[in-house]
Amino acid sequence: MKLLVEPHQISEDGFGSDLFGRKNFGIALRNIVKNSADPLVISLDGNWGEGKSTFVKMWQKILSDEKIPSIYIDAFASDYVDDAFMVVAGAITDFVSANATPKHSKAFIDKAKNVGANVLSLGAKIGIRAVSAGLIKETDFEDLGNIGEDITKDISNSAEKYIKERLINHKAERLSIENFRSFLSTIPSKLKAPSEFPLTIIIDELDRCRPSFAVEMLEKIKHLFSVPNINFLLVINKTQLQESIRSTYGLNIDSHAYLQKFINIEATLPKRTGRNNDVEKYCKHLSNLYKLKDSDWADCFTALGTQLNCSLRELERIYSNLAIMLLTEREDAQLNSALISAICVFKVMRPALFSRLSDEDLRIDDFYEALKHKPNPKSEKYTLDHIIEWLHICLMPEAEFASLDHNDEFRRKARYFQQRNKVIGILAQKLNSFSVG
């Protein structure tokens, strides 16, 4: 049996079977970057683990089918780099080197090199603001205030000299950036197979980067790379990126308004809710992948996953937990899918509750609170109620259980176990011995 879900393999036609029905959204997004006459910065918002990275890699395939040039950049993988300009310029350099003539490739490298020299380290902050905005902010030198008094004078003299040189060279630097931006705009037409469509640069995982790096990436895109014939798609979790903005500029900043300075169009990754939702589809898919013949597993995980708003990545971890549980059991063991699925889900989604599953003082009310649901006759969440019922059977205090009528359904179902009040703790201990990364 499989333990881990392998990364999704992109099919020849990009979206393949299109499990989540996102191809039409991808086509609409493609048409926007294909037909817009304006340079665009588009944000693609979605929660962590909802398949944004997989989507844009599939989307890149349908761009290629339409001869729309594109570049994919994993910003988080380059988070260690000091300057965001070098990350984007480096990716464009690789693309141009592979897809343009040597002459045009060399020309771009030369222009990017000149700009890069002006925007590194301390000069990066001064250079980009002085050249692109015509001013120098005092905040660019806040780090100098923390330097000891014994070297402050030397640093101050050096900074003064640097600023003087920078102001003298202001015109040349501005011209260097203008030349770079002008040449950047011509890249689609200078490819070996010239394109009539803009170059689309996909920046993925931006919200996972260091806050300062994420903000700097936004600013560099705006000031240096946003030109005609170049579009950007920023793949983000908007809430987290706004936290990065507040972390960089202070809690009082309007992070939403700040973000709007850099983004022309906001898009949201589609997520189906209600019947046949994304959670249900993915649970069925994972059940097939793990070759689980009993449909109860998919039903239980769908009910719990929908109730707790599990992401696709969280569902993968939940199924890996199930695989561990099944591998540790005897082949002829009788398994209670309701209880085992609940244990697997709680380990991922409610770790604090999972850590208490061996406690004898745990009560059914703790699960009502964790699931934000309590069974009632009007409820249509039949599978969720079924799971809670089995939890209740195992957690019912002995005195309350003894008072049940001999023909009570709880008492009848409890015969399934030798020690009903020990079952949850035993299952939790089995799973607690292993951890899925």
N, C-alpha and C positions, 0 to 999 in steps of 0.2 A: 504493500500500500504506500502511496505517496505521502510524504510528510509536509512538503512545502510546495507552494504554487509557483511555477516558473514564470518569469517575465513574459508578457504577451508578445507573441511573434507577429509582426506586421505582415499582412497578406499582400499579394500582388496588387490587389485593387484597393488597398488602404484599409477600408473599414470591414472587409470580410463579411462575416455573417451579421455584423452590426447588432450585437447583443442588446445594446441599450438604446438603439434607435437614434444615434447621433449623427448619422451621415448627412441627413438633410440640413441639419444645423451647420455641419462642416462645409457643405456646398454653399450655403448662404454666406458664411464667413469668407469663403474663398472668393465669391463674387464681389464682396465689398473691397477686398484688397486688389482684386483684378481690375475693377472698373473705376475706382475712385481716382479723380484727378488731383487730389490733395495728398500730401504726405501724412500718413496716419500713424498714431500710436494707439493701439487697441489693447485694452486689458481683458483677459479671460479669467473670470473669478470662479472659484470653486473651493469647497472644503478640502482639507488634506485627506488624501487617500481615496478621492472620488474618481480618479482616472484621468486627471488633466494631462499628465505627461504622456500617457498612452494615446489620448485623443490627439494631441498636437503632432505626435509622430505619425499617426494614421493620416492626419490632415495634411501633413507635409507631402505624403504620397499623392494625394489628389491635386495638390499644387503642381507637383512634377508632371502629372498626366496632362495638365493644361499648359505646360511649358512656362510656368511661373517660377522664376528662380527663388530659392529660399536657403536660409542658413539656420541651423539649430544650435543654440548655446545653452549649456547647463550652467547657470550663474553660480549655483551652490558649489559645483565642482571647481570653480575658479575663485572661490571666496578667499583663498589664501593670497591672491595677487593684491598688491598695494593699490593699484589704480584701475578703476573700472574701464577707462579708455582703452587700456592695453588689451583687456579681455575682448571687447567688441572689435577693435581694430585688428587684433590678431586673428579672430575668426573670419573677418572679411578678407584679410590678407590670404589666409588659407584657401578661401573660396575663389578669390581672384586668381591666385596662382594655379589652381586646378582648372579654371574655366575660362580664363582670358588669355590673350597672347602674352608672351614674355615681356614685350614692350609695355603693354598696359599694366601688367603686374608690377613691373619695376617702378613705373610712374606712381602707382598707388602707394607702394612701400615707401618711396622717397617722401611723398607728401605726408603720409601718416607718421613717418619718423620725425619730420620737422615739428608737427603738432605735438607728438608724444613728448618731445624734449621740453616743451613749454608747459606741460601739465603734470609733471611728476612731483612727488613729495610735497614740500612746502610750496613750490612753484605751481603745483597743480591747482591749489585753491586760489592763489593770487592770479595765476595766468588765466584760468578760465573765466574768472569774474571780471578781471581787468580788461581782457580782450573782448569777451562777448557782451559784457554789460557796461563797461566803461567806468568801473568803480572798484575800490578795494575796501573790504569790510574789516573793521577792527577785530571781529570774531575770528578772523583768519589767524590771529596771533595770540589767541587765548592761551595756547600751550606754552608760550614764552613766559607768561606770568608765573609759572610754577618753577622756573629755573632759579637756582641759588644766586644770591647777590654777588658772589665772587665771580660769576661768569656772565651775569646779566649785561654788563657793559659791552663785553666782546660780542655777545649775541646781538645786542641792540645795534651795534656798529655794522655787523654783518648784514642784519636785516635791512638797515637803512641803505647800505650799499646795494643790496639786492634789489630793493624797491626802485632805487634810482636807475639802475640798469634796466629794470623791467619797464619803467616809464619811458626811457629813452628808446627802447626797442618796441614800444607799444605798437607802432604802425606796422613794423615788419611782422610782428607776431599775429596781428589781426589779419594781415594779408595772407600769412601762412595758413590760417584757419579757413579763410574764405576760399583759397585755392583748393584746400582739402575738401571742403564741403561741395564745391563746384564739381570736382572730379568724382566725388562719391556719387553724385547725382547721375553721372554718365555711365556707371558700371553696367546696368542692364544692356545698354546698347554696345558696349565694348567687349561683350563675351564672345567666345569663339562661335557660339550659336546665338546671335543677338536676340534679345527679348524685347517685345513691345510692352511687357508688363513690368511693374515695379519689383524690385528685390524685396522679399519679405524676410525679416530677421526675427526669429522666435527666441525670446529670452525666457527660459524656464527656471522654475525653482527660486525665483527672486525673493519670495517671502521667507525662504529658509536661510538667507544670507545674514551676515552680520548687519545690524541696523545701519551703521554708517556706510557700509559697502552698498546696500540696497538703495539707500537714498542717493549716494553718489552716482550709481548707475542711472537712476532716473534723470539726474541733472546733466550727466554727460550725454545721454541720448537727446535730451531737449536742446542743449547748446551746441553740440558738435555733429550729431548724426541725423537729426530730423531735417531731411532735405527732400525735394521732389524726387520721385522714383525710388524712394526707400520707405518701406512701411515696417513698423514694429508690432509684434504681438507679445505682450507681457503676460506670462502665465503666473497667476498670483492667487493667494488667499487675501482678499482685500482687507479683512479685519486685522490679520497679522501684519500686513504691510503698513497699515495705519499705525499700529503699535511701534513699528520700526521708526516711523516718522516722528512720533512723540518721543521715543527714546533718544533720537538725535537732536531734536529742536526744543524739547521740553513739553510738559504735559498741557500747557496752556495753548499750544498751537492747534488750529483747526485742521486736523490731519486730512479730513475729507476734502476741504477746500484746497489744501496744498496739493493733494494728489490730482485734482482736476486740472492743475496747471500743466500737467504732463500728458494727460490722457484725452484723446479726442472722442473715442467710442468705448463704452463699457459693455462687455458681453458676459453672460453667465452660462457656465456649462449646464446643459439640460439635465434635469433629474426628475424621473417619473415618480409620482406618488400615487396613492390609492391602490386599486386592484392592478395586478400585474406590474408592480413597481420595480424599481431597479434592484432593491434588496431581494425580492422574490425571484427575479430572473437570475441574479447572480448565485443565489443559494441553489437553485436547480442546476445551474451550470457547474458549480463546485461539487455538488452531489454526484453528477455524472463524471466529473473529472476524477473524483476519489472512488468511483465505481461503487457507490452506496445503493444497493438495490431497494432498500426500504424507503419509501417516500416520506415517512414520518420525520426523518432528519431534516429534509428541506422545509417541511411544514413548520417544524418547531423553530428552526433557525430563522425562518422568514418572520414568524410571529414575534420572536424576541428581538430580531434585528430591526424590524420596522418600529417596534415600540421604543427601542433605545436609539433609533436613528444611527445605526451602524454605518460606517463608511465601507467601501469595497475592500480596502486594505484591512480593516478590522475584521471583516467577514473571513478573509483569507487566514488570518491568525486564529480565528475561532475554529475553522475547519482543520487547521493544523493541530489544535488542541484535541479535537475529536479523533484525529488520526492517532495521536499518542495514546489516548484512552483506549481505542479499539485494539491497538497493537499490544497493549499490556494485558488484555483480557484473554481468557481461553476461547478457543474457536467455538466451543459449544455453549458459551456463557449466554444466559438470558439477559438482555440489556433493556433498560428502561430509557427510551429515547427522550422522554420529557425531562427527566432529572439530569441525564448526562449532558443534554444540550444546554440546559440552564447553567450547569457548572462551568462548561466551556465558555459560555457567553459572559458569565460573571467575572471570570478570570481576566478577560480582556476589557470589558466595559465597566465593571464595578470591582476593581481590585481590593478596595478596602473591605467590602462585604465578603469577597472571596476569602480574604485572610481570616475571617471570623467563622467560616463554615464548620470548623471543628469545635466551635464553642457550644456547649450544651445550653447556654442561655439564649441562643438565637431564636427569634420568634417570627411567625409568618408576617407580622406587621412590618418587619424589617424588609421583607421582599415586596410588600405592597408599596413601601416608600421607594425602594430601589427601582421598581418598574413603573412607578407612577400609575398604578392600576390596581383596582380591587374588583374581583368578580361580582357581577350582579345580574339578575334575570334579564335585564334589558341589553346587556352587552352583546355585541356581535363578534367579539374577539374570542371565538370559541377555542382556538388552539392555545392562545395565551391563558385562558381560564383553565384549560386542561392541565397545562404545565404548573400553574399556581396550585391547583388542586393536589397534584402529587407532592409538591413541596409542603403543602399544609398537612398532608397525611404523615409525612416524615417528621414534621416539626411540632405536631400537636403534643402538648404536655400529657404525661401518662394518666393523670387523674381525669383530664377531659376525655381522653381516648377511652378510658375504662367506663365512662358514663354513657358511651354511645350504645344505641340499640344493637342487638346482636345482628340484625339484618341491615344495619346502616352501610351505605355504599363505601364510606371511608374505611370501616372495619373490614369489609369484604376485600377491598383492594389492598389493604395492609397485609393480607395473607401472602401477598407476592414476596414479602421480605421476611427473613428470619428475625432481624432486629431493625425494625422500621426507623427508630430514632437514632440509629448509628449510620444509616446509609449515606446521607449527605456528607458527613465527616469523612467516611472511608473513601468516597469518590474524590473529594477535594484533596485528600492526602495523596492519592495516586497521581493526580494531575500536578499537584504542588511540587512533586519531585523533579519535574521537567519544566522547561520554559522555552517558548518559541520566540525568536528574535524578530 
